[in-house]
Amino acid sequence: MPCRRHDSSAHPPACVHQEMGQTATEQTYCDRLVQDTPFLMGHGRLSEQQVDRIILQLNRYYPQILSNKDAEKFRNPKASLRVRLCDLLGHLQRSTERDCQEFYRALYIHAQPLHSRLPSRHTLRPVAFLACLGLAAGLALLIYCCPPDPKVLPGARRVLGFSPLIVDRHVSRFLLAFLTDDLGSL
C-alpha cells in the first residue's frame, strides 16, 4: 500500500536540487527513493529500532538533513511507525540529492539485507550487464573488422588480438575451480 501523504499532491515530489552535470537518463538517489518508497513502506520491512537508528544517524551526523525538531517529530512514539516512516521519506523526497544519498548510506548501515533487496538496486543490474556486453561487442568488432593496416596501432592490435586468449585462460580456471567445488559437494 503506497504512502498516503497529508498534503494535496498525489505523487511525492522529485528531488528539489539536481546535481550539476547529470543527464535525464541517470537515476538519482531521489529518483531511487521515489521508486523504493512503496517497498520500504511494506509491512514489517523496517523495524522501529532500524527507523530510529536511521533518524538518529541523519540527525547527529548531518543536522542539516534532519534538524532536532524534525528528528523529534519522526521519532514520536505516539505516532505509528508507518506514519513516521511516511513523513520521513516525504521529507527526504523534498530534500536534496545529497540528503537522499545519506539516507541510503544509513539504510545500508542499519538494514543491509533490506538495502540489497531494494527495487531500485535490481533495476541497475541489467543496465550494467548490457553496458559490459556492449563494450565487449564493440571491442570484438574493433579487433576483427579493422583493416589489417600495419600503420594503424600495430602494438595495440597485437595486445587486443591476444586478450581473448588471456581472458579465456583466466575464466576457464575460475570455471574449473567453481565446477570442482560444486561437484565435490555432490
C-alpha positions, 0 to 999 in steps of 0.5 A, spaced: 500 500 500 503 506 497 504 512 502 498 516 503 501 523 504 497 529 508 498 534 503 494 535 496 499 532 491 498 525 489 505 523 487 511 525 492 515 530 489 522 529 485 528 531 488 528 539 489 536 540 487 539 536 481 546 535 481 550 539 476 552 535 470 547 529 470 543 527 464 535 525 464 537 518 463 541 517 470 537 515 476 538 519 482 538 517 489 531 521 489 529 518 483 531 511 487 527 513 493 521 515 489 521 508 486 523 504 493 518 508 497 512 503 496 517 497 498 520 500 504 513 502 506 511 494 506 509 491 512 514 489 517 520 491 512 523 496 517 523 495 524 522 501 529 529 500 532 532 500 524 527 507 523 530 510 529 537 508 528 536 511 521 533 518 524 538 518 529 544 517 524 541 523 519 540 527 525 547 527 529 551 526 523 548 531 518 543 536 522 542 539 516 538 533 513 534 532 519 534 538 524 532 536 532 525 538 531 524 534 525 528 528 528 523 529 534 517 529 530 519 522 526 521 519 532 514 520 536 512 514 539 505 516 539 505 516 532 505 509 528 511 507 525 508 507 518 506 514 519 513 516 521 516 512 516 511 516 511 513 523 513 520 521 513 521 519 506 516 525 504 521 529 507 527 526 504 523 526 497 523 534 498 530 534 500 536 534 496 540 529 492 545 529 497 540 528 503 537 522 499 544 519 498 545 519 506 539 516 507 541 510 503 548 510 506 544 509 513 539 504 510 545 500 508 548 501 515 542 499 519 538 494 514 543 491 509 539 485 507 533 490 506 538 495 502 540 489 497 533 487 496 531 494 494 527 495 487 531 500 485 538 496 486 535 490 481 533 495 476 541 497 475 543 490 474 541 489 467 543 496 465 550 494 467 550 487 464 548 490 457 553 496 458 559 490 459 556 486 453 556 492 449 563 494 450 565 487 449 561 487 442 564 493 440 571 491 442 570 484 438 568 488 432 574 493 433 579 487 433 576 483 427 573 488 422 579 493 422 583 493 416 589 489 417 593 496 416 600 495 419 600 503 420 594 503 424 596 501 432 600 495 430 602 494 438 595 495 440 592 490 435 597 485 437 595 486 445 587 486 443 588 480 438 591 476 444 586 478 450 581 473 448 586 468 449 588 471 456 581 472 458 579 465 456 585 462 460 583 466 466 575 464 466 576 457 464 580 456 471 575 460 475 570 455 471 574 449 473 575 451 480 567 453 481 565 446 477 570 442 482 567 445 488 560 444 486 561 437 484 565 435 490 559 437 494 555 432 490 
